[in-house]
Amino acid sequence: MKTSLRQLAYSAAGVGAALVLWQLAAAAKVAGNALPQATTVFATLAEILGTGSFWSALASTIGIALSALAVSAVAGVVVGLLIGSFGTIRYATLAVLEFLKPVPPIVVLPLAVLVLGPTAEMSLFLVVFGCFLPIVMQTVDGVQGTDPVARDTARSYGMSGAGILFQVVLPSALPYIGTAMRVAAPAALVVTVVAGLLGGGPGLGQSIYQAQAGGDYATLYGLVIVLGVLGLLFQGATRLAERRVLHWHESYREVMP
């Protein structure tokens, strides 16, 4: 308990020091008018929180990110299980997956805007494109990392192929899938914002672009702070979910005295 309070105090001190440095740098006009004072930003942020347009943009951002993340998770796990379990499917998809692996969503953005326009569907597509493949690859690694002795033991007890897949292979791959989801969750938020910032999709990204284009830097910084807090919440939620789902795994078991 004391250690947790001490860590919290150190974290709060670090945030406070960063805010003081920000205030001093802005007061000294280090970056000119492009860096407003922290007090001005937080006052503007308080005003923004009272507007309906902000909450509408926030809801759009969260809705797109979570929807795309859910689609990516379901599709990625199913495809990963198939690729990892069947050699024919693995070899048939290997070239395509290796080709798509280094392609970031930002590269596909112009094509997505051309085909789908600056819409929520465009943002949804980009997030799925950015999150789907990492989940697939992690699931494949988890399937291939399943203990062969566990497979053979299940087979010797007469378990069917489907039973082995869902009762042996999938639980073994869950830690890999959990890691993929922990990485994909903040990535989904980032891609959603980029889709709005550069592609005109709905959400906070579009609001940031409008603030930047209008020279309203206090609003811009305020929205960036909101996104930072939102990213922490996404990360914390995925860690909590991972801990709940994988409570049985050795890496999450409490060490008994």
N, C-alpha and C positions, 0 to 999 in steps of 0.2 A: 504493500500500500504506500509506504513511504517512498519507494523507488518510483512508483507511478506518479505521485504528486511532484517529486523532484523533476522527473522528465517533463511533466506538464508545465512546471514553472520555467524550465530552461526553454521550452518551445515558446511560451508566452514572451519571455525575455527576448528571444530571437526575433519574433514578429515585431515587438515594440521597437527594437533597435533598427530594424529595417524601415519601419514607418518614420522614425526620427531622421534617419539618413535621407529618406525620400523627401521629407519636409524641408530639410536643410538644402538639399540639392536643388529643389524647385525654387526655394526662396533666393538662392544664389544665381538663378537663371542659367544653370549649367547647360540645359538643352533649350533655352529660350522658352517660348510659349508652348512648345510641344510637351513640356512636362509641368502640368499644373500641380499645385500644392496638394498634399494628402488631405488636408482639411476641406479644401474645395471639392475634391473628388468624392469624399464621403458625404458631404452635404448634397451634392448632385445625385449621388446614389440613393440617398434617402428620398429625394423628390421622385426619382425614377420608379422606386418601389411602390409609389402611390398611383401609378398610371396603369390603365388597363392594357395599353399596347405592350408594355414590358411583360406582363404576365401572359399575354397571348403568345409573344415571341418565345418566352421561357417554356410554355407548354408545348409549343411546336418543336422546339429543340429536344426536350426530354422525350416527347412522344416518338419522334423520328428515330432517335438514338436507341431507345428501348425496343421499339418494334423491329428495327433492323437487326439489333443484337439478338433478339429472340429467334428471328428467322434464320440468322447465321448459325446460331447454336444448334437448332434442331436439324437444319440441313447439313451443317458441318459434321455433326456427330454421326448422323445416318450415313453420309457419304464416306466418312473416315472409317467407320466400322466395315463397310463393304470393301473399301480399298485395302484395308489392313487384313481382312479375313480371306479374300479371294485373290490369288495370284493373277488370274486372267484380267480382272478389273484393274489391279494395280499396274500391270504392264501396259494396259490399254490407255490409262490416264496419266502415266508417268510424264510423258513429254509435255502434255498440256499443263500439268501442275507446275513443272519446272519452268515452263515458259512464263506462266502467270505470277510465279512467286516473287520475282523482283520488281514487278510493275506496281507502283503506288497508285492509290485512287486519284491523286491529283493529275496524273497523266491521262486518265480516262475522263476527267471532268469536262473538257471541251466537247467530246463526243456525246457524253450524257446530256449536256445542255442542248446540243444540237438536236438530239432525238427526242428528249423528254421535256425540254424547256426548263425555265427556272421554277420548278415545281417541287412539291414535297416528294413526289415519286422519284424525281431525279436524285434528291438527297438520300432517299431510302435505298436506291440502287447503289449509290456510291458507298454507303456505309456497309451494305451487305458485301459488296465487292472487296472492301478493305478488311472485313472481319471473317468472312467465310473461309478463305484459304488457310489462315493460321490455325483455325479450329480444326479443319480437316487434317492438316499435317500433324498437329499434336495428338489428335485421336489415332491416327495411323501409327505414330510412335508408341502410343500406349497399348494398342492392340498387339503390335509386334513385340512389345516388351513383356507380354503376359508369360508367366512361368509355364514352360511346356510340361513340367511335372503336374501342375494343377490341371492342365488340359487333359493329359493322359489319365489322371485319376478320375476326373469327371466322366470321361469316356468309358473307363472300365466299370463305372457304376451304372452304366446304361443311359446316361444323359443324352438327349438328342442334340443335334447341331445348334438348334435355336436355344436350347437350355444352356449349353456351354457358352454361347455368345452372350446371353443376357445375365447369366449367373456367375460366370467366371471371367470372361474377357472384358465385358463392360465395367464391372467393378474394378478390375485391374487398371483399366484405362482412365478411370475417373480422376485420379490426381493430375494426369496430363491434361485432361479436359478442363479441370479447375484452373490450372495455370493459364491455359489458353483464354478462358473467360476473364480471368483477372487482367490479362493484357488487353483483351479485346474491348472491355467495357470503357475505359478511358479513350481508347482509340475510336470507338463509335462516336463519342461526344466530340472529339477533335474533328473527325471527318464531317460530321453534321454541321459544325461551325464553319469549316472550310467551304462546304457546299453552299452555304448561305453567303459567306464573305466574298467568294470568287465566282460563284455560279448563280447567285441571286435567289437561292432557295429560301424558304421561310425559316424564321428563327432568329436567334441572337446574332448569328453571323451576319445576317442582312442588316440588323440594327447597328452592329459595329461598323460596317461599311458606310452606312448612312451618316453616322457620327463622324467618321474620319473624313468623308467627302465634304461634310458641312463645317469642318474645323472645330467641332465640339469635342475637344480633347478630354474634358472632364467626364462627359458621358461615356466616351470611349474607354477610359481607364476604369470607370465604374463597372461597365459591362464585362471588362476583362476580369475584374475582381470576382464578379458573380460567376463567371465561367471557372475560375480557379476553385472557388468553393464547391461548385457543382462537380468538378472533377474529383475533388476529395471525397465527396459523398458517393459518387459512382465507385471509386476505388474501395472505400470502406464497406459499401454494400456487397460488393463482389467478394471481398475477404470474409465478411460475416457469413455469406451464403456458402462459400467454399468450406468454411470451418464447420458449419452445421451439417452439410451434406457428407463431408469426409471425417466426421467425428470418430469414426471407427478406424481410420488409417493411422498407422504408427507415428506419422509425423505430427498428428494432432492429438494423440492420446496424452492425457495428463500423467505425468510421472508420479506414481504412488510412492510415498515415503516408506 
